[in-house]
Amino acid sequence: MKHRLLILVFFSFSLAYGQSNSTSATITSNNSKTEVSTGDKGELLINVSPQDLQKFQKNKQVSYSDFGAVGDGKTDDIDAIAATHAFANQYQIPVKANSKAKYYIGGKGRTVVVQTNTDFGDASFMIDDTQVENRNLPVFMVSSTLKSFKLKGISTLQKNQEKIDVSLSGPHLVTVSNATVKQYIRFGANQNSGKAQTDIFIVDKHGYVDAKAPIIWDFNTITDMTALPMDSTILTLKGGRFTTIANKENAKYNYYSRGISIRRSNVVVEGLEHRIIGEGENGAPYGGFINIGDCANVTVKNTLLTGHKVYRTIGAAGVPVSMGTYDLSVNKALNVSFINCSQTNNINDSTYWGILGSNYSKNLLYDGCSFSRFDAHMGVANATIRNSTLGHQGINAIGGGKFLLENSTIYSRHLINLRPDYGSTWQGEIMIRNCTFVPSNVQMASLIGGSYSGQHDFGYTCYMPEKITIENLRIDDKKSPSDYNGPAIFANFNPKMMNETYQEKFPYVKTKEVNIKNLIILSGKPLRISDNTYMFRDVKVNKE
């Protein structure tokens, strides 16, 4: 009797975490069976019997069936899955899905918080989005146990500043903003009034900024500055066969977040598959089944994803637009790599939207990928695409630093398109090596696409890449009409700029030089500088 009492005292505890009832849990251990229930406010109530507690700790692993998951493809297992991870988080032990299980996840407003290594294995997960309580809640949230905090006492920052005046416990991810300055003031059908000036970077414990992801703006005022400690260990997610039953909402900008959100640094996702079924005549867009944000050092590899069907709505300018909808999303994240990844649908099928969207990111990598698109909306600093094949939406980017494209094949209107809605700006260098370009519209084929009128204020000076280096490029334009004049280096960025009488209110900083070596054009036509020779009259083109 005395021994039994000691066990009860030792194993009684309570844990509450999360910022909402969808992620909160209380764990107890008393002399009743292991079971999962919910409280009056929807929070999880988890009891683990002393015997099971000892067993789980001894095995150093838990599975979803341990907490009541049925895995029959019909029973909603979201509470059991969430409870399994809540327990695993408390004891810092891995989670392994039951082999061959089929987990059904309905529309309940519950987020599974993942803080330990997870092996989804060959289990399948059916995520039903046809009746969702809260489309903003992810199904899985990979998070850190470390907490962010405000940085005080820093009033300004300078571009490329090497050190900030802080003393920290270790590497931290710093996010800074200035609400008094608006940037990325979007132009066109999805026009807006801009976003607060924002940057994200890594500092070590002495405040030194990681030179590979430098500060890219001058901050004359700082209205918010937050530091998030970076986890020193790698968390892994392996396997899993995920299927989304698509929502059937009206086609409006009501983004769904029903996937895996990663909000922890140093994460590896490997061997995951995601498919989509049930897309009909209507549907709201998705913000990324794998949604990476507010973190650094994330790698997604050997993963199979799916492009979403394109739906149209009325944009901010009152005209019809196609809604961006993504299976991959990267926002305010550094050092994010996609390695040996592909998608289930044809990368050249324009009925499906480009698979990636990103904002406020640095050091993005595709290596060995076959995707319909690479895209940087509100800026990327440094990007690399190598050993990859990109489809109908090609490469769309704005930002700065070094953009490296090598050993890849691009099927699109332009080899690289600088997004016009954000000023067709790239402040830095573009390098193209050992690539094949297959233009989807041969008559308008150009290596660098974009558009810039000089009449719109984007909130920053807009640049063309200062230097462009092209080595061993093959342009497959052999299927060309008789009146085809040959490919151009630059698209006609401003058809109205035909002579010195045209005045830009916001001058565009043009490219200084283009260096070309070993160029093959299958049509036999010459490479031209542009349809607009006046605009690019001062560009120095060196050919070998």
QUIMOVEN-V770526 format. One record per pair of residues at least 4 apart in sequence whose ideal C-beta (glycine too) atoms are under 7 Angstrom apart, sorted by the first residue. I is the first residue (numbers start at 1). J is the second residue. Records with the same first field share a line. If there is no record, write none. Layout:
# QUIMOVEN-V770526
I=J + J
This chain:
# QUIMOVEN-V770526
1=5
2=6
3=7
4=8
5=9
6=10
7=11 + 50
8=12 + 30 + 31
11=29 + 50 + 53
12=28 + 29 + 30
13=27 + 29
14=26 + 27 + 28
15=25 + 26 + 27 + 90
16=24 + 25 + 26
17=24 + 25 + 113
18=23 + 24 + 113
19=23
20=24
21=41 + 42 + 43
22=42 + 109 + 110 + 111 + 137
23=111 + 113
24=43 + 44
25=43 + 44 + 46 + 83 + 86
26=43 + 45 + 46
27=46 + 48 + 86 + 87 + 90
28=47
29=47 + 48 + 50 + 53
30=47
31=50
32=47 + 49
33=49
34=47 + 48 + 49 + 52 + 67
35=47 + 68
36=44 + 46 + 67 + 68 + 79 + 80 + 83
37=45
38=42 + 43 + 44 + 45 + 79
39=43 + 45
44=79 + 82 + 83 + 86
46=83 + 86 + 87
48=52 + 53 + 87
49=53
50=54
51=55
52=56
53=57
54=58
55=59
56=62 + 66
57=91
60=93
61=93 + 94 + 96
62=66 + 84 + 87 + 88 + 93 + 95
63=96 + 97 + 98
64=69 + 71 + 77 + 80 + 81 + 84 + 97 + 98 + 103
65=69 + 71 + 98
66=84
67=80 + 83 + 84 + 87
68=80
69=77 + 80 + 81 + 103
70=75 + 77
71=77 + 98 + 101 + 102 + 103
72=102
73=102 + 104 + 126
74=104
75=104
76=104 + 105 + 106 + 108
77=81 + 103 + 104 + 105
78=82 + 105 + 106 + 108 + 110
79=83 + 110
80=84
81=85 + 103 + 112
82=86 + 110 + 112
83=87
84=88 + 95
85=89 + 95 + 112 + 113 + 114
86=90 + 113
87=91
88=93 + 94 + 95 + 116
89=113 + 115 + 116
92=116
93=116
94=116 + 117 + 118 + 119
95=116 + 118
96=119 + 121
97=101 + 119 + 120 + 121 + 123
98=123
99=121 + 122 + 123
100=122 + 123
101=123
102=124 + 126
103=123 + 125
104=126 + 128
105=125 + 126 + 127 + 128 + 139
106=128
107=128 + 129 + 131 + 132 + 133
108=133
109=133 + 134 + 137
111=137 + 138 + 139 + 141
112=139 + 140 + 141
113=141 + 143
114=118 + 140 + 141 + 142
115=143 + 145
117=235 + 236
118=237
119=238 + 239
120=237 + 238 + 239 + 240
121=239
122=239
123=240
124=241 + 243
125=240 + 242
126=243 + 245
127=139 + 242 + 243 + 244 + 245 + 258
128=245
129=244 + 245 + 246 + 247 + 256 + 258
130=245 + 247 + 248
132=247 + 258
135=254 + 256 + 257 + 258
136=257
137=257
138=257 + 258 + 259 + 260 + 261 + 291
139=258 + 259
140=260
141=261 + 263
142=235 + 260 + 261 + 262 + 263 + 264 + 267
143=263 + 264
144=231 + 264
146=228 + 229 + 231
148=226 + 227 + 228
149=227
150=225 + 226
151=166 + 174 + 225 + 226 + 227
154=164 + 165 + 222 + 225
155=222
156=219 + 220 + 222
157=161 + 176 + 215 + 219 + 222
158=218
159=215 + 216 + 217 + 218
160=214 + 215
161=209 + 215
162=208 + 209
163=207 + 208 + 209
164=203 + 207 + 209
165=207
166=203 + 207
167=207
168=172 + 203 + 205 + 227
169=205 + 229
170=205 + 229
171=202 + 204 + 230
172=203 + 227 + 228 + 229 + 230
173=200 + 202 + 228 + 230 + 265 + 295 + 296
174=200 + 201 + 203 + 225 + 227
175=200 + 226 + 332
176=199 + 219 + 222 + 225
177=196 + 197 + 198 + 223 + 224
178=196 + 197 + 219 + 221 + 222 + 223
179=196 + 223
180=221 + 223
181=197
182=193 + 194 + 195 + 196 + 459
183=194 + 195 + 197 + 459 + 460
184=194 + 195 + 378 + 422 + 458 + 459
185=193 + 194 + 457 + 458 + 459
186=190 + 191 + 192 + 421 + 422
187=191 + 421 + 456
188=317 + 420 + 421
189=315 + 317 + 319 + 321
190=315 + 316 + 321 + 421
191=316 + 317
192=316
194=459
195=378
197=217 + 219
198=360
199=215 + 216 + 217
200=332 + 334 + 360
201=209 + 210 + 213 + 214 + 215
202=210 + 213 + 296 + 334
203=207 + 208 + 209
204=208
209=214 + 215
212=363
213=334 + 362 + 363 + 381
216=381 + 400
228=294
230=265 + 266 + 296
231=264 + 265 + 266
233=266
234=266 + 268
235=264 + 266 + 267
236=268 + 270
237=269 + 272
238=270 + 271
239=271 + 272
240=272 + 273
241=273
242=272 + 273 + 274
243=275 + 277
244=258 + 276 + 289
245=277 + 278
246=276 + 277 + 278 + 279 + 283
247=256 + 283 + 284
248=280 + 282 + 283
249=254 + 282 + 283 + 284
250=282
251=282 + 283 + 284 + 311 + 312 + 313 + 323
252=284 + 313
253=285 + 313 + 323
254=284
255=284 + 285 + 286 + 287
256=284 + 286 + 287
257=261 + 287 + 291
259=288 + 289 + 290 + 291
260=289 + 290
261=291
262=267 + 291 + 292 + 295 + 298
263=293 + 294 + 295
264=295
265=295 + 296 + 297
266=297
267=298
268=299
269=290 + 300 + 303
270=301 + 302
271=302 + 303
272=303
273=304
274=289 + 305 + 306 + 327
275=306 + 344
276=306 + 308
279=283 + 309
282=311
283=309 + 311
285=311 + 323 + 324 + 325
286=308 + 325 + 326
287=291 + 326 + 329
288=326 + 327 + 328 + 329
289=305 + 327
290=300 + 328
291=329
292=298 + 329 + 330 + 333 + 336
293=331 + 332 + 333
294=332
295=333
296=333 + 334 + 335
297=335
298=333 + 336
299=337 + 339
300=338 + 341
301=339 + 340 + 341
302=340
303=341
304=342 + 344
305=327 + 328 + 341 + 343 + 355
306=327 + 343 + 344 + 345
307=327 + 343 + 345 + 352 + 353 + 355 + 372
308=325 + 327 + 352 + 353
309=351 + 352
310=322 + 351 + 352 + 353
311=323
312=320 + 321 + 322 + 323
313=321 + 323
314=318 + 319 + 320
315=319 + 321
324=353 + 357
325=353
326=355 + 356 + 357
327=355
328=355 + 356
329=357
330=336 + 358 + 361 + 364
331=358 + 359 + 360
332=360 + 361
333=361
334=361 + 362 + 363
335=363
336=361 + 364
337=365 + 367
338=365 + 366 + 369
339=367 + 368
340=368
341=369
342=369 + 370
343=347 + 355 + 371 + 372
345=349 + 352
347=370 + 371 + 372 + 389 + 391 + 392
348=391 + 392 + 411
350=392
352=372
354=372 + 373 + 375 + 393
355=371 + 372 + 373
356=371 + 373 + 374 + 375
357=375 + 377
358=364 + 375 + 376 + 377 + 380
359=377 + 378
360=378 + 379
361=376 + 380
362=380 + 381 + 382
363=382
364=380 + 383
365=384
366=371 + 374 + 385 + 388
367=386 + 387 + 388
368=387 + 388
369=388
370=388 + 389
371=390 + 391
372=391 + 392 + 393
373=390 + 393 + 394 + 396
374=385 + 390 + 395
375=396
376=380 + 383 + 397 + 398 + 399
377=422
378=422
379=398 + 399
380=397 + 399
381=399 + 400 + 401
382=401 + 402
383=397 + 403
384=404
385=395 + 405 + 408
386=406 + 407 + 408
387=407 + 408
388=408
389=408 + 409
390=394 + 395 + 408 + 410 + 411 + 412
391=411
392=411 + 412 + 440
393=412
394=410 + 412 + 413 + 414 + 417
395=410 + 416 + 417
396=417 + 419
397=403 + 416 + 418 + 419 + 426
398=418 + 419 + 422 + 423 + 425 + 426
399=426
400=426 + 427 + 428
401=428
402=428 + 429 + 431
403=426 + 430
404=431
405=416 + 432 + 435
406=433 + 434 + 435
407=434 + 435
408=435
409=435 + 436 + 438
410=415 + 435 + 437
411=438 + 440
412=440
413=439 + 440 + 441 + 444 + 449
414=446 + 447 + 448 + 449 + 491
415=432 + 437 + 447
416=430 + 447 + 448
417=449 + 450
418=424 + 425 + 426 + 448 + 449 + 450
419=424
420=424 + 450 + 451 + 452
422=458
423=452 + 458 + 462
424=450 + 451 + 452 + 462 + 493
425=462 + 463
426=430 + 463 + 464 + 465
427=463
428=465 + 466
429=465 + 466 + 467
430=465 + 468
431=469
432=469 + 470 + 473
433=471 + 472
434=472
435=473
436=474 + 476
437=473 + 475 + 476
438=476
439=445 + 477
441=445
442=477 + 479 + 480 + 484
443=481 + 484
445=477 + 487
446=487 + 488 + 489 + 490 + 491
447=487 + 489
448=468 + 489 + 490 + 491
449=491
450=491 + 493
451=493
452=462 + 493 + 494 + 508
453=494
454=494 + 504 + 505 + 506 + 507 + 508
455=505
456=506
457=506
458=462
461=509
462=508
463=509
464=508 + 509 + 510 + 511
465=511
466=511 + 512
467=512 + 513
468=511 + 514
469=515
470=515 + 516 + 519
471=517 + 518
472=518
473=519
474=520
475=487 + 520 + 521 + 522
476=522
477=487 + 521 + 522 + 523
478=522 + 523
480=484 + 523
484=523 + 525
485=525 + 528
486=521 + 523 + 525 + 526 + 527 + 528
487=521 + 527
488=528 + 529 + 530 + 531
489=514 + 527 + 529 + 530
490=529 + 530 + 536
491=530
492=530 + 531 + 532
493=532 + 535
494=532 + 535
495=532
496=502
497=502 + 532 + 534 + 535
498=502 + 534
499=534
504=508
510=536 + 538 + 539
511=539
512=540
513=539 + 540 + 542
514=539 + 541
515=542
516=541 + 542 + 543 + 544
517=544
519=527
521=525 + 527
529=533 + 536 + 539 + 541
530=535 + 536
532=536
533=537
